[in-house]
Amino acid sequence: MKLTTLFELYQQEKPDLSPATLQKYKRVYKLFIHDTDIDNIFVDRIECIKWRNVVYKRASAITANNYHRHMKALFGLAVAMELIEENPFKQFKLLIVKNIKSKVAKTSTIEKLKSMISSDTYYSNLSWFYLTMIAVLHYSAVRRRQLIGIKWRDIDFNKSTLYLTAEFSKNKKDNLLPLNSVLIKMLINFKREFKDKCGTIQQDDQVFNITKLVNSYTPNHLGETTENHISGLFTRFSNKIGEKITPHRFRHAFASIAANSGCNLQILSQFMSHSDIQTTAGYVETDMQGLRNVQNMLSET
């Protein structure tokens, strides 16, 4: 059986996977074919390790491990269907990752970004839009895809909650998040500003639709903002402040602050719409000073 056929079967087995996730699987297995010239499921452990090492040499341990996991999942289906006896990607361990660069949006970086938006000649004209969008990323830890999926009907101003639909969730599960008073106040002002500039707002309208405010953004077929629009915007933000900042770094920042402040990891995992707690743990950056404080307390007893 060819790998393309295996991938098609995997799609049928996993109808809940997002188009972006499926595209990632497709890129990985096609890269395997390109690098190894092997296009069937009958591959041994040695060939898999050789390929992993090729990826590692031109990329990183993180990338090699990521590809490893994707291929292991695909070949896991082949085993489940009894097409092969063993999963070759399950016969060797992931690489040890060293010197991981921080993916957390630092408080100083966030403040620098907010200051730039408020004072910049261009961005300050729509500071209410950009600052509210950043606040939602900061306080709710939503993914980029979830951000563009928020409609006005999803925000309950009376109950102070935000409903995230399964359609825009990575694990295809809906979620209900709390909104603090800061966010509620900003969203009320945001809605008023948006209505003043764009007219009537419908419940089904996309909240963060920058295409209605900036002509340089071409809307999609629904007349809405896309994930690429958001990515491009944050690339320009990064260039402007001289530091890398992305929507996903706000998720890492939220997880790290919450966990290091004593938040139960199970609750945090639910808040962040993770399928398992191990994924959440991977987002948390250890508070070294906090650990030193614990050591100091122990030394005093």
N, C-alpha and C positions, 0 to 999 in steps of 0.2 A: 504493500500500500504506500502511495506517495504521501509526502507530508502535507501537501495541499488538501488531499482527501481527509487526512486526519484532522486538519484544522477545521474543515467544513463540518465534520462530525462533532468536533468540540463546540462549535457555534450552536449546533442543535442541542447539545447537552447543557449549554449555559446560555439560555435565552435572556437572562437577566443582566448579562454583561453589557456595558455601554459601548457605543461605536468606537470611542477613543481607545478603550481597553482592548477590544478586538483588533483594532488597527495595530496596536503595540505587539500583540501576539503574531500578527501577520508579518510585521517587519522583522521580528526575531527569527522566526523559522525560515524566512526567505534569506536572511543573512547567513544562517547556518548552511543552507544549500549553496549559497554563493562561496562561502569560505571553504567548505569541505567537499563540494561537488557530490554530495550525497543527498538523494531525494527519495528516501524510503525510510520505513520505520525500523528496518533491520540494521541497526548500528550498534557497535559495541562500546564499552566503557572507555577504552583507550582513545577512540576517535572523538568522543565527547569531551574528554579531558584536554585533548590537543586543541580542540576548537575553543574551549573555555580559556585556555592560555593565550591563544591568538587574540581573543577579545581583550584580555587583561593587558597585553603588551601595548595595544593601540588605544586603550581607553583607561579603565580603572577597575579596582576590585569591586566597587559598588556596582558598576555597569555589568561586569562579568557575572556577579551574583544575581543581578536582576534578570539577565538573559537565562541564566541557569534555572531559576525558578519558573520562568515561562515555559521553557522546554520540558522541565520535569512535569509540569501540569499537563502538557499535551501528551507526553508519553505515558502519563498516568492513565489516561483514557484508553490508550492502546492496551495496557495491561488489564484494565477493567473489562475490556471487550474480548480478552483472551487472544489478542492478535500476536502478542509477544509475552514471554514468561516473566521477564524482569524489566524494570525501568532503568535504563543505563544512566540516567541523570540522577538516580537515587543512590547510585553506588559510589559516589564520592562527595566530599563535604564542600561547603561554600568556602570561599577564600576569607582569610582574616582581614578585616578592614582596619587600617591604621590611619591616624591623623585625619580624622573626619572633620571637614570644615563645618563650622556652625551654619545652620540653616535658619536660625532664629532671627527675627527682625528685632534688633536692639532698640531699647527705649530711646536712645540718643538718635538713632537713624529715623525712627518714626517721628520724633519731634522735629528733626531737621527737615523731613519731608513736609510736615504740616506747616512749618514756618515758611518754607519755599512757596508752597501753594498760596498762602495768605499774602505774601509780599510780591510774588512774581507778576510782572505786567500782564502776561498772557493768562496764566492759570487762576489768578485772583478773581477774574471776571466770573468764574464759575466755582469759586472756592466752596460754596455751600454744597455743590454736587460732589466734588472730589473728597472733601473732608468727611461728609456723611458716608460715602462709600468706604473710605478708609476705616471709619469708626465701626461699621458693620463687620468688616473683615477682622478688625482688632478685637471686638467684644464678642462676636459670635463664632469666629473661627470657621466660617463657611469656605468651601472650595470656590475656585473661580467659576466653575460650571454652575454651582448652586447660586452664586451671586447673580448671574445673569438670568437665572430661572425665577427669581423672586418677583411675584406680581403683587399688586396692591391688595388683592383679596387675601394674600398670605399673611398680612400684618394685621393683628388684632390690637388696636390702640386701647381698647377698654380692658382687655386682659393682659396687655403687655407681653404678647407672644409673637413668635415668628414661625410659620409653618413652612417646612422644607419638603417639597414634593418628591416622591420616589423617582419621577421622571428625570430629575437633574442630579440624583444622588448616585455616587459611584457604586454602592452596593444595592441600589434599586429599592431602598427602604425609605419611607417618609420619616420625618422627625419634627418634634415640636420644641422650640428653644425659647427660653425666657429673654425678654428685652429689658435692660435696666433703664432707669429714669433718664440717663444721659442720651441713650439711643432713641428713646421715645420722643424726647424734646427735639433732637436733631431731625428725626424723620418727619415730625409735624411741620417743622420749618421747611424741610426739603420739599414736602408735598405742596406747601403754599408757594414756594419759589417756582417750582416746576409748573404749577397751574398758572401762575402769572405769566410765564414765558411761553407756554405751549397750549394753553387753553384747557378744555375739559379733560379730566382724568377718569378713565374707566377702570373698574375693578380688575379686568383682565389685562390691563396694560403692564408692561415691564417697568419696574421701578427705576433701575439704573440704565435707562436708555439714552445714552449720550448722543446717539445719531440724531435725536430731535433738537439738540442744542448746538452741535458742532458740525458744520457742513462737510468738513474733511473726512468724516466717518461715513462710509457707505453702509447702510443697513442691509441685513439679510432679507430673504424673501418675505419674512414676516414683518419687516420694518423695524427690526430690533437690533440691539447690540449683541455682538458675538464674543466668544472666548478670546479670539484673536485680537479684537479691539482692546480688551482689558489687558492682555499681555503686552501689546504694543504701547499702551499708555504707561504701564509700569516700567517698560524699558526706557521710555523717555524720562520718566521720573528719576530713574537710576542715573541716567546720564546727567541730568540736571543737578542732582545733589552730590554726585561723585561717589555714591555707594550703591551696592546692589540691593534692591528691594523688590520683592515679588508678592503676589497675593498669598502664595503658599507659605511664605515665611511668617505671616501673621498667625497661621495655624500652629506652627512650631512654637512661636512665642507664647501663644495662649496656653498650649499644653504644658510648656515648661513652667510658666508662672503658676498655673493652677496646681500642678503636681507638687512643685516645690513649696507651695503654700499650704499643703496638707490635704488637697482635694482627693477624695477617693478615686482610685484609678478606674474602677468599674463605672462610676458615674461620669467621669471624664470621657471614657470610651463611648458611652451612650451619647453624650453631648456632641462629640465629634463625628458621630455616625460611622464608627469603625465596626467592622465585623467581629474583630476579636481584640482582646486587651493587649496582646503582644504588639499589635500595630501601633496602638496608643503609646506604649512604652518606648517605642522607637522614635517618637516625636519629642520625648522629654530630654532636655539638656540638663545635666546635673548641675545643681547649684553648689559649687565647691565651697563658697564661703559659708553656706548654710551647714555643710558637713563639718567645716572647721568649728563652727559654733557648737555643734553637737559634741565634738571632741573636747572642746573647752569646758563644756558643762560636765562631761564625764570626769575630766581631770580634777574638777573641784569637789567631787563627791568623795 
